[in-house]
Amino acid sequence: MIGLPANTRVWLAAGHTDMRKGFDGLAAQVQGTLAANPFGGHVFVFRGRRGDIVKLLWFDGQGLLLLAKRLERGRFVWPSATHGRVVLTAAQLSMLLEGIDWRMPARTHTPSLAA
């Protein structure tokens, strides 16, 4: 994954998106459906109906980037809401792109509190 600037917000578009859309179609969806500025430097993530493809739209200051990932097996974990947007951290985005359930990650080790 490309390193994002520290102040970049990641927005998930709830529901499913037509994965035939490119730069212009997804930017229009960001403006219309999500009521956000696609050129504001934030990352917008969209998932197809089958759940095996996601597309990310990001303006890096010079132009729009459109990134796509398709899982060979499994589905991307997505919120159950059918409209609106959900905010993610960069760590949650990394988990999402790896096919990990980003909603409730569990620690493998609980640190002890030393007094």
Phi and psi in radians as a Rosetta constraint file:
Dihedral C 1 N 2 CA 2 C 2 CIRCULARHARMONIC -1.246 0.35
Dihedral N 2 CA 2 C 2 N 3 CIRCULARHARMONIC 2.370 0.35
Dihedral C 2 N 3 CA 3 C 3 CIRCULARHARMONIC -1.174 0.35
Dihedral N 3 CA 3 C 3 N 4 CIRCULARHARMONIC 2.239 0.35
Dihedral C 3 N 4 CA 4 C 4 CIRCULARHARMONIC -1.671 0.35
Dihedral N 4 CA 4 C 4 N 5 CIRCULARHARMONIC 2.549 0.35
Dihedral C 4 N 5 CA 5 C 5 CIRCULARHARMONIC -1.024 0.35
Dihedral N 5 CA 5 C 5 N 6 CIRCULARHARMONIC 2.690 0.35
Dihedral C 5 N 6 CA 6 C 6 CIRCULARHARMONIC -1.032 0.35
Dihedral N 6 CA 6 C 6 N 7 CIRCULARHARMONIC -0.595 0.35
Dihedral C 6 N 7 CA 7 C 7 CIRCULARHARMONIC -1.595 0.35
Dihedral N 7 CA 7 C 7 N 8 CIRCULARHARMONIC 0.176 0.35
Dihedral C 7 N 8 CA 8 C 8 CIRCULARHARMONIC -1.330 0.35
Dihedral N 8 CA 8 C 8 N 9 CIRCULARHARMONIC 2.280 0.35
Dihedral C 8 N 9 CA 9 C 9 CIRCULARHARMONIC -1.727 0.35
Dihedral N 9 CA 9 C 9 N 10 CIRCULARHARMONIC 2.594 0.35
Dihedral C 9 N 10 CA 10 C 10 CIRCULARHARMONIC -2.004 0.35
Dihedral N 10 CA 10 C 10 N 11 CIRCULARHARMONIC 2.149 0.35
Dihedral C 10 N 11 CA 11 C 11 CIRCULARHARMONIC -2.020 0.35
Dihedral N 11 CA 11 C 11 N 12 CIRCULARHARMONIC 2.253 0.35
Dihedral C 11 N 12 CA 12 C 12 CIRCULARHARMONIC -1.671 0.35
Dihedral N 12 CA 12 C 12 N 13 CIRCULARHARMONIC 2.260 0.35
Dihedral C 12 N 13 CA 13 C 13 CIRCULARHARMONIC -1.470 0.35
Dihedral N 13 CA 13 C 13 N 14 CIRCULARHARMONIC 1.931 0.35
Dihedral C 13 N 14 CA 14 C 14 CIRCULARHARMONIC -1.117 0.35
Dihedral N 14 CA 14 C 14 N 15 CIRCULARHARMONIC 2.728 0.35
Dihedral C 14 N 15 CA 15 C 15 CIRCULARHARMONIC 1.456 0.35
Dihedral N 15 CA 15 C 15 N 16 CIRCULARHARMONIC -2.824 0.35
Dihedral C 15 N 16 CA 16 C 16 CIRCULARHARMONIC -2.071 0.35
Dihedral N 16 CA 16 C 16 N 17 CIRCULARHARMONIC 2.712 0.35
Dihedral C 16 N 17 CA 17 C 17 CIRCULARHARMONIC -2.167 0.35
Dihedral N 17 CA 17 C 17 N 18 CIRCULARHARMONIC 2.574 0.35
Dihedral C 17 N 18 CA 18 C 18 CIRCULARHARMONIC -1.194 0.35
Dihedral N 18 CA 18 C 18 N 19 CIRCULARHARMONIC 1.966 0.35
Dihedral C 18 N 19 CA 19 C 19 CIRCULARHARMONIC -1.319 0.35
Dihedral N 19 CA 19 C 19 N 20 CIRCULARHARMONIC -0.001 0.35
Dihedral C 19 N 20 CA 20 C 20 CIRCULARHARMONIC -1.366 0.35
Dihedral N 20 CA 20 C 20 N 21 CIRCULARHARMONIC -0.245 0.35
Dihedral C 20 N 21 CA 21 C 21 CIRCULARHARMONIC -1.192 0.35
Dihedral N 21 CA 21 C 21 N 22 CIRCULARHARMONIC 2.510 0.35
Dihedral C 21 N 22 CA 22 C 22 CIRCULARHARMONIC -1.947 0.35
Dihedral N 22 CA 22 C 22 N 23 CIRCULARHARMONIC -2.642 0.35
Dihedral C 22 N 23 CA 23 C 23 CIRCULARHARMONIC -0.903 0.35
Dihedral N 23 CA 23 C 23 N 24 CIRCULARHARMONIC -0.981 0.35
Dihedral C 23 N 24 CA 24 C 24 CIRCULARHARMONIC -1.166 0.35
Dihedral N 24 CA 24 C 24 N 25 CIRCULARHARMONIC -0.755 0.35
Dihedral C 24 N 25 CA 25 C 25 CIRCULARHARMONIC -1.127 0.35
Dihedral N 25 CA 25 C 25 N 26 CIRCULARHARMONIC -0.736 0.35
Dihedral C 25 N 26 CA 26 C 26 CIRCULARHARMONIC -1.246 0.35
Dihedral N 26 CA 26 C 26 N 27 CIRCULARHARMONIC -0.650 0.35
Dihedral C 26 N 27 CA 27 C 27 CIRCULARHARMONIC -1.103 0.35
Dihedral N 27 CA 27 C 27 N 28 CIRCULARHARMONIC -0.681 0.35
Dihedral C 27 N 28 CA 28 C 28 CIRCULARHARMONIC -1.138 0.35
Dihedral N 28 CA 28 C 28 N 29 CIRCULARHARMONIC -0.657 0.35
Dihedral C 28 N 29 CA 29 C 29 CIRCULARHARMONIC -1.164 0.35
Dihedral N 29 CA 29 C 29 N 30 CIRCULARHARMONIC -0.676 0.35
Dihedral C 29 N 30 CA 30 C 30 CIRCULARHARMONIC -1.049 0.35
Dihedral N 30 CA 30 C 30 N 31 CIRCULARHARMONIC -0.787 0.35
Dihedral C 30 N 31 CA 31 C 31 CIRCULARHARMONIC -1.214 0.35
Dihedral N 31 CA 31 C 31 N 32 CIRCULARHARMONIC -0.817 0.35
Dihedral C 31 N 32 CA 32 C 32 CIRCULARHARMONIC -1.370 0.35
Dihedral N 32 CA 32 C 32 N 33 CIRCULARHARMONIC -1.048 0.35
Dihedral C 32 N 33 CA 33 C 33 CIRCULARHARMONIC -1.337 0.35
Dihedral N 33 CA 33 C 33 N 34 CIRCULARHARMONIC -0.753 0.35
Dihedral C 33 N 34 CA 34 C 34 CIRCULARHARMONIC -1.614 0.35
Dihedral N 34 CA 34 C 34 N 35 CIRCULARHARMONIC -0.133 0.35
Dihedral C 34 N 35 CA 35 C 35 CIRCULARHARMONIC 0.900 0.35
Dihedral N 35 CA 35 C 35 N 36 CIRCULARHARMONIC 0.859 0.35
Dihedral C 35 N 36 CA 36 C 36 CIRCULARHARMONIC -2.335 0.35
Dihedral N 36 CA 36 C 36 N 37 CIRCULARHARMONIC 2.915 0.35
Dihedral C 36 N 37 CA 37 C 37 CIRCULARHARMONIC -1.673 0.35
Dihedral N 37 CA 37 C 37 N 38 CIRCULARHARMONIC 1.993 0.35
Dihedral C 37 N 38 CA 38 C 38 CIRCULARHARMONIC -1.176 0.35
Dihedral N 38 CA 38 C 38 N 39 CIRCULARHARMONIC -0.226 0.35
Dihedral C 38 N 39 CA 39 C 39 CIRCULARHARMONIC -1.820 0.35
Dihedral N 39 CA 39 C 39 N 40 CIRCULARHARMONIC 0.337 0.35
Dihedral C 39 N 40 CA 40 C 40 CIRCULARHARMONIC -1.547 0.35
Dihedral N 40 CA 40 C 40 N 41 CIRCULARHARMONIC -0.037 0.35
Dihedral C 40 N 41 CA 41 C 41 CIRCULARHARMONIC 1.626 0.35
Dihedral N 41 CA 41 C 41 N 42 CIRCULARHARMONIC 0.039 0.35
Dihedral C 41 N 42 CA 42 C 42 CIRCULARHARMONIC -1.600 0.35
Dihedral N 42 CA 42 C 42 N 43 CIRCULARHARMONIC 2.830 0.35
Dihedral C 42 N 43 CA 43 C 43 CIRCULARHARMONIC -1.755 0.35
Dihedral N 43 CA 43 C 43 N 44 CIRCULARHARMONIC 2.316 0.35
Dihedral C 43 N 44 CA 44 C 44 CIRCULARHARMONIC -2.056 0.35
Dihedral N 44 CA 44 C 44 N 45 CIRCULARHARMONIC 2.252 0.35
Dihedral C 44 N 45 CA 45 C 45 CIRCULARHARMONIC -2.010 0.35
Dihedral N 45 CA 45 C 45 N 46 CIRCULARHARMONIC 2.322 0.35
Dihedral C 45 N 46 CA 46 C 46 CIRCULARHARMONIC -2.218 0.35
Dihedral N 46 CA 46 C 46 N 47 CIRCULARHARMONIC 2.536 0.35
Dihedral C 46 N 47 CA 47 C 47 CIRCULARHARMONIC -2.169 0.35
Dihedral N 47 CA 47 C 47 N 48 CIRCULARHARMONIC 2.489 0.35
Dihedral C 47 N 48 CA 48 C 48 CIRCULARHARMONIC -1.340 0.35
Dihedral N 48 CA 48 C 48 N 49 CIRCULARHARMONIC 3.014 0.35
Dihedral C 48 N 49 CA 49 C 49 CIRCULARHARMONIC -1.090 0.35
Dihedral N 49 CA 49 C 49 N 50 CIRCULARHARMONIC -0.723 0.35
Dihedral C 49 N 50 CA 50 C 50 CIRCULARHARMONIC -1.267 0.35
Dihedral N 50 CA 50 C 50 N 51 CIRCULARHARMONIC -0.407 0.35
Dihedral C 50 N 51 CA 51 C 51 CIRCULARHARMONIC 1.544 0.35
Dihedral N 51 CA 51 C 51 N 52 CIRCULARHARMONIC 0.053 0.35
Dihedral C 51 N 52 CA 52 C 52 CIRCULARHARMONIC -1.731 0.35
Dihedral N 52 CA 52 C 52 N 53 CIRCULARHARMONIC -0.060 0.35
Dihedral C 52 N 53 CA 53 C 53 CIRCULARHARMONIC -2.216 0.35
Dihedral N 53 CA 53 C 53 N 54 CIRCULARHARMONIC 2.380 0.35
Dihedral C 53 N 54 CA 54 C 54 CIRCULARHARMONIC -2.199 0.35
Dihedral N 54 CA 54 C 54 N 55 CIRCULARHARMONIC 2.629 0.35
Dihedral C 54 N 55 CA 55 C 55 CIRCULARHARMONIC -2.208 0.35
Dihedral N 55 CA 55 C 55 N 56 CIRCULARHARMONIC 2.445 0.35
Dihedral C 55 N 56 CA 56 C 56 CIRCULARHARMONIC -2.039 0.35
Dihedral N 56 CA 56 C 56 N 57 CIRCULARHARMONIC 2.326 0.35
Dihedral C 56 N 57 CA 57 C 57 CIRCULARHARMONIC -2.031 0.35
Dihedral N 57 CA 57 C 57 N 58 CIRCULARHARMONIC 2.217 0.35
Dihedral C 57 N 58 CA 58 C 58 CIRCULARHARMONIC -2.550 0.35
Dihedral N 58 CA 58 C 58 N 59 CIRCULARHARMONIC 2.289 0.35
Dihedral C 58 N 59 CA 59 C 59 CIRCULARHARMONIC -1.698 0.35
Dihedral N 59 CA 59 C 59 N 60 CIRCULARHARMONIC 2.043 0.35
Dihedral C 59 N 60 CA 60 C 60 CIRCULARHARMONIC -1.659 0.35
Dihedral N 60 CA 60 C 60 N 61 CIRCULARHARMONIC 0.158 0.35
Dihedral C 60 N 61 CA 61 C 61 CIRCULARHARMONIC 1.806 0.35
Dihedral N 61 CA 61 C 61 N 62 CIRCULARHARMONIC -0.375 0.35
Dihedral C 61 N 62 CA 62 C 62 CIRCULARHARMONIC -1.979 0.35
Dihedral N 62 CA 62 C 62 N 63 CIRCULARHARMONIC -0.516 0.35
Dihedral C 62 N 63 CA 63 C 63 CIRCULARHARMONIC -3.102 0.35
Dihedral N 63 CA 63 C 63 N 64 CIRCULARHARMONIC 3.008 0.35
Dihedral C 63 N 64 CA 64 C 64 CIRCULARHARMONIC -1.432 0.35
Dihedral N 64 CA 64 C 64 N 65 CIRCULARHARMONIC 2.417 0.35
Dihedral C 64 N 65 CA 65 C 65 CIRCULARHARMONIC -1.922 0.35
Dihedral N 65 CA 65 C 65 N 66 CIRCULARHARMONIC 2.423 0.35
Dihedral C 65 N 66 CA 66 C 66 CIRCULARHARMONIC -2.147 0.35
Dihedral N 66 CA 66 C 66 N 67 CIRCULARHARMONIC 1.960 0.35
Dihedral C 66 N 67 CA 67 C 67 CIRCULARHARMONIC -1.943 0.35
Dihedral N 67 CA 67 C 67 N 68 CIRCULARHARMONIC 2.473 0.35
Dihedral C 67 N 68 CA 68 C 68 CIRCULARHARMONIC -2.301 0.35
Dihedral N 68 CA 68 C 68 N 69 CIRCULARHARMONIC 2.541 0.35
Dihedral C 68 N 69 CA 69 C 69 CIRCULARHARMONIC -2.435 0.35
Dihedral N 69 CA 69 C 69 N 70 CIRCULARHARMONIC 2.359 0.35
Dihedral C 69 N 70 CA 70 C 70 CIRCULARHARMONIC -2.100 0.35
Dihedral N 70 CA 70 C 70 N 71 CIRCULARHARMONIC 2.249 0.35
Dihedral C 70 N 71 CA 71 C 71 CIRCULARHARMONIC -1.451 0.35
Dihedral N 71 CA 71 C 71 N 72 CIRCULARHARMONIC 2.377 0.35
Dihedral C 71 N 72 CA 72 C 72 CIRCULARHARMONIC -1.286 0.35
Dihedral N 72 CA 72 C 72 N 73 CIRCULARHARMONIC -0.568 0.35
Dihedral C 72 N 73 CA 73 C 73 CIRCULARHARMONIC -2.409 0.35
Dihedral N 73 CA 73 C 73 N 74 CIRCULARHARMONIC 2.516 0.35
Dihedral C 73 N 74 CA 74 C 74 CIRCULARHARMONIC 1.548 0.35
Dihedral N 74 CA 74 C 74 N 75 CIRCULARHARMONIC -3.056 0.35
Dihedral C 74 N 75 CA 75 C 75 CIRCULARHARMONIC -2.339 0.35
Dihedral N 75 CA 75 C 75 N 76 CIRCULARHARMONIC 2.663 0.35
Dihedral C 75 N 76 CA 76 C 76 CIRCULARHARMONIC -1.307 0.35
Dihedral N 76 CA 76 C 76 N 77 CIRCULARHARMONIC 2.388 0.35
Dihedral C 76 N 77 CA 77 C 77 CIRCULARHARMONIC -1.302 0.35
Dihedral N 77 CA 77 C 77 N 78 CIRCULARHARMONIC 2.267 0.35
Dihedral C 77 N 78 CA 78 C 78 CIRCULARHARMONIC -2.363 0.35
Dihedral N 78 CA 78 C 78 N 79 CIRCULARHARMONIC 2.598 0.35
Dihedral C 78 N 79 CA 79 C 79 CIRCULARHARMONIC -1.138 0.35
Dihedral N 79 CA 79 C 79 N 80 CIRCULARHARMONIC 2.713 0.35
Dihedral C 79 N 80 CA 80 C 80 CIRCULARHARMONIC -1.397 0.35
Dihedral N 80 CA 80 C 80 N 81 CIRCULARHARMONIC -0.203 0.35
Dihedral C 80 N 81 CA 81 C 81 CIRCULARHARMONIC -1.056 0.35
Dihedral N 81 CA 81 C 81 N 82 CIRCULARHARMONIC 2.574 0.35
Dihedral C 81 N 82 CA 82 C 82 CIRCULARHARMONIC -1.756 0.35
Dihedral N 82 CA 82 C 82 N 83 CIRCULARHARMONIC -0.189 0.35
Dihedral C 82 N 83 CA 83 C 83 CIRCULARHARMONIC -2.638 0.35
Dihedral N 83 CA 83 C 83 N 84 CIRCULARHARMONIC 2.873 0.35
Dihedral C 83 N 84 CA 84 C 84 CIRCULARHARMONIC 1.682 0.35
Dihedral N 84 CA 84 C 84 N 85 CIRCULARHARMONIC -2.816 0.35
Dihedral C 84 N 85 CA 85 C 85 CIRCULARHARMONIC -2.479 0.35
Dihedral N 85 CA 85 C 85 N 86 CIRCULARHARMONIC 2.737 0.35
Dihedral C 85 N 86 CA 86 C 86 CIRCULARHARMONIC -2.231 0.35
Dihedral N 86 CA 86 C 86 N 87 CIRCULARHARMONIC 2.387 0.35
Dihedral C 86 N 87 CA 87 C 87 CIRCULARHARMONIC -1.589 0.35
Dihedral N 87 CA 87 C 87 N 88 CIRCULARHARMONIC 2.414 0.35
Dihedral C 87 N 88 CA 88 C 88 CIRCULARHARMONIC -2.166 0.35
Dihedral N 88 CA 88 C 88 N 89 CIRCULARHARMONIC 2.720 0.35
Dihedral C 88 N 89 CA 89 C 89 CIRCULARHARMONIC -1.501 0.35
Dihedral N 89 CA 89 C 89 N 90 CIRCULARHARMONIC 2.918 0.35
Dihedral C 89 N 90 CA 90 C 90 CIRCULARHARMONIC -1.076 0.35
Dihedral N 90 CA 90 C 90 N 91 CIRCULARHARMONIC -0.635 0.35
Dihedral C 90 N 91 CA 91 C 91 CIRCULARHARMONIC -1.140 0.35
Dihedral N 91 CA 91 C 91 N 92 CIRCULARHARMONIC -0.735 0.35
Dihedral C 91 N 92 CA 92 C 92 CIRCULARHARMONIC -1.130 0.35
Dihedral N 92 CA 92 C 92 N 93 CIRCULARHARMONIC -0.654 0.35
Dihedral C 92 N 93 CA 93 C 93 CIRCULARHARMONIC -1.086 0.35
Dihedral N 93 CA 93 C 93 N 94 CIRCULARHARMONIC -0.751 0.35
Dihedral C 93 N 94 CA 94 C 94 CIRCULARHARMONIC -1.052 0.35
Dihedral N 94 CA 94 C 94 N 95 CIRCULARHARMONIC -0.744 0.35
Dihedral C 94 N 95 CA 95 C 95 CIRCULARHARMONIC -1.128 0.35
Dihedral N 95 CA 95 C 95 N 96 CIRCULARHARMONIC -0.765 0.35
Dihedral C 95 N 96 CA 96 C 96 CIRCULARHARMONIC -0.981 0.35
Dihedral N 96 CA 96 C 96 N 97 CIRCULARHARMONIC -0.835 0.35
Dihedral C 96 N 97 CA 97 C 97 CIRCULARHARMONIC -1.187 0.35
Dihedral N 97 CA 97 C 97 N 98 CIRCULARHARMONIC -0.365 0.35
Dihedral C 97 N 98 CA 98 C 98 CIRCULARHARMONIC -1.557 0.35
Dihedral N 98 CA 98 C 98 N 99 CIRCULARHARMONIC -0.023 0.35
Dihedral C 98 N 99 CA 99 C 99 CIRCULARHARMONIC 1.438 0.35
Dihedral N 99 CA 99 C 99 N 100 CIRCULARHARMONIC 0.297 0.35
Dihedral C 99 N 100 CA 100 C 100 CIRCULARHARMONIC -1.627 0.35
Dihedral N 100 CA 100 C 100 N 101 CIRCULARHARMONIC 2.540 0.35
Dihedral C 100 N 101 CA 101 C 101 CIRCULARHARMONIC -1.231 0.35
Dihedral N 101 CA 101 C 101 N 102 CIRCULARHARMONIC 1.784 0.35
Dihedral C 101 N 102 CA 102 C 102 CIRCULARHARMONIC -1.371 0.35
Dihedral N 102 CA 102 C 102 N 103 CIRCULARHARMONIC -0.210 0.35
Dihedral C 102 N 103 CA 103 C 103 CIRCULARHARMONIC -1.274 0.35
Dihedral N 103 CA 103 C 103 N 104 CIRCULARHARMONIC -0.688 0.35
Dihedral C 103 N 104 CA 104 C 104 CIRCULARHARMONIC -2.419 0.35
Dihedral N 104 CA 104 C 104 N 105 CIRCULARHARMONIC 1.102 0.35
Dihedral C 104 N 105 CA 105 C 105 CIRCULARHARMONIC -1.161 0.35
Dihedral N 105 CA 105 C 105 N 106 CIRCULARHARMONIC 2.510 0.35
Dihedral C 105 N 106 CA 106 C 106 CIRCULARHARMONIC -1.919 0.35
Dihedral N 106 CA 106 C 106 N 107 CIRCULARHARMONIC 2.404 0.35
Dihedral C 106 N 107 CA 107 C 107 CIRCULARHARMONIC -1.293 0.35
Dihedral N 107 CA 107 C 107 N 108 CIRCULARHARMONIC 2.507 0.35
Dihedral C 107 N 108 CA 108 C 108 CIRCULARHARMONIC -1.541 0.35
Dihedral N 108 CA 108 C 108 N 109 CIRCULARHARMONIC -0.246 0.35
Dihedral C 108 N 109 CA 109 C 109 CIRCULARHARMONIC -2.500 0.35
Dihedral N 109 CA 109 C 109 N 110 CIRCULARHARMONIC 2.259 0.35
Dihedral C 109 N 110 CA 110 C 110 CIRCULARHARMONIC -1.712 0.35
Dihedral N 110 CA 110 C 110 N 111 CIRCULARHARMONIC 2.045 0.35
Dihedral C 110 N 111 CA 111 C 111 CIRCULARHARMONIC -1.146 0.35
Dihedral N 111 CA 111 C 111 N 112 CIRCULARHARMONIC 2.457 0.35
Dihedral C 111 N 112 CA 112 C 112 CIRCULARHARMONIC -1.491 0.35
Dihedral N 112 CA 112 C 112 N 113 CIRCULARHARMONIC 2.608 0.35
Dihedral C 112 N 113 CA 113 C 113 CIRCULARHARMONIC -1.574 0.35
Dihedral N 113 CA 113 C 113 N 114 CIRCULARHARMONIC 1.987 0.35
Dihedral C 113 N 114 CA 114 C 114 CIRCULARHARMONIC -1.690 0.35
Dihedral N 114 CA 114 C 114 N 115 CIRCULARHARMONIC 2.234 0.35
